[in-house]
Amino acid sequence: MTTAHHRLNVQPGYGMRYAVPGRPGCVGMMVGRFRAGVPGRYRMWVNQSDPAATIAVGNDINLRVLPSLVGAGAVLILTAAGALGLVITTWYRRSRPADDR
């Protein structure tokens, strides 16, 4: 049986923080990311002088969260625009003399 070795390019992480499952109060920080294009076993080497450091590998959740964030931002902008429209309309109507209405 032959074993193929694939070198993965590790790119800088987003600095995203996440709750560590099964460890209450423990927060992890993403420091790097890579894309494993071929299913299989991988071997990782980490240069870390902290003996308490732990490495975790998981799926990227940013693409799942992004549509929700964009939608929430759009709702916020539309709500603010609608509120501003109501304020301007109310101010305009109240600023005119009563006989112009």
C-alpha positions as CSV (number, residue, x, y, z in Angstrom):
1,M,0.0,0.0,0.0
2,T,1.4,3.4,-1.0
3,T,0.9,6.6,0.9
4,A,0.6,9.8,-1.0
5,H,1.8,12.9,0.7
6,H,0.0,16.2,0.0
7,R,1.4,19.5,1.1
8,L,-1.3,22.0,2.2
9,N,-0.8,25.7,2.1
10,V,-1.8,27.2,5.4
11,Q,-3.2,30.7,5.1
12,P,-3.6,33.2,7.9
13,G,-6.8,32.8,9.9
14,Y,-9.4,35.4,10.4
15,G,-8.7,35.7,14.1
16,M,-12.2,34.3,14.7
17,R,-12.9,33.2,18.2
18,Y,-15.1,30.2,19.0
19,A,-16.4,28.2,22.0
20,V,-14.6,24.9,22.4
21,P,-17.1,22.1,22.5
22,G,-17.1,20.0,25.7
23,R,-14.9,22.5,27.6
24,P,-17.0,25.2,29.2
25,G,-15.4,28.6,29.5
26,C,-12.7,27.6,27.0
27,V,-12.3,29.9,24.0
28,G,-10.3,29.1,20.9
29,M,-8.9,31.4,18.3
30,M,-8.5,30.6,14.6
31,V,-4.9,31.2,13.6
32,G,-4.7,29.4,10.2
33,R,-6.8,27.8,7.6
34,F,-6.3,25.3,4.8
35,R,-8.4,23.5,2.2
36,A,-8.0,19.7,2.0
37,G,-9.1,19.0,-1.5
38,V,-8.6,15.2,-1.3
39,P,-10.3,13.0,1.3
40,G,-7.9,11.0,3.4
41,R,-5.5,11.1,6.3
42,Y,-3.3,14.1,6.9
43,R,-0.3,14.6,9.2
44,M,0.2,18.0,10.8
45,W,3.3,19.5,12.5
46,V,2.9,22.5,14.7
47,N,5.6,24.7,16.1
48,Q,4.3,25.8,19.4
49,S,6.3,26.3,22.5
50,D,3.3,26.5,24.9
51,P,2.8,23.0,26.3
52,A,-0.9,23.8,27.0
53,A,-1.6,24.7,23.3
54,T,-4.1,22.5,21.5
55,I,-4.7,22.2,17.8
56,A,-8.3,21.8,16.5
57,V,-9.4,21.1,13.0
58,G,-13.0,21.8,11.8
59,N,-15.2,23.1,9.0
60,D,-15.3,26.8,8.1
61,I,-18.6,28.3,9.3
62,N,-18.1,31.7,7.7
63,L,-19.9,30.7,4.5
64,R,-22.9,29.5,6.4
65,V,-23.1,32.6,8.6
66,L,-22.5,35.2,5.9
67,P,-26.0,35.2,4.3
68,S,-27.6,35.7,7.7
69,L,-25.3,38.6,8.5
70,V,-25.9,40.2,5.1
71,G,-29.7,39.8,5.6
72,A,-29.6,41.3,9.0
73,G,-27.6,44.2,7.7
74,A,-30.1,44.8,4.9
75,V,-33.0,44.7,7.4
76,L,-31.2,47.2,9.6
77,I,-30.6,49.6,6.6
78,L,-34.1,49.3,5.4
79,T,-35.6,49.9,8.8
80,A,-33.4,53.0,9.4
81,A,-34.3,54.3,5.9
82,G,-38.0,53.8,6.6
83,A,-37.7,55.5,10.0
84,L,-35.9,58.4,8.5
85,G,-38.6,58.7,5.8
86,L,-41.3,58.9,8.5
87,V,-39.3,61.5,10.5
88,I,-38.8,63.7,7.4
89,T,-42.5,63.3,6.3
90,T,-43.8,64.1,9.8
91,W,-41.5,67.1,10.2
92,Y,-42.5,68.5,6.7
93,R,-46.2,68.2,7.4
94,R,-46.0,69.7,10.8
95,S,-43.8,72.6,9.7
96,R,-46.3,73.8,7.1
97,P,-49.0,76.3,8.2
98,A,-52.4,74.7,8.9
99,D,-54.1,76.5,6.0
100,D,-51.7,74.9,3.5
101,R,-52.7,71.4,4.4
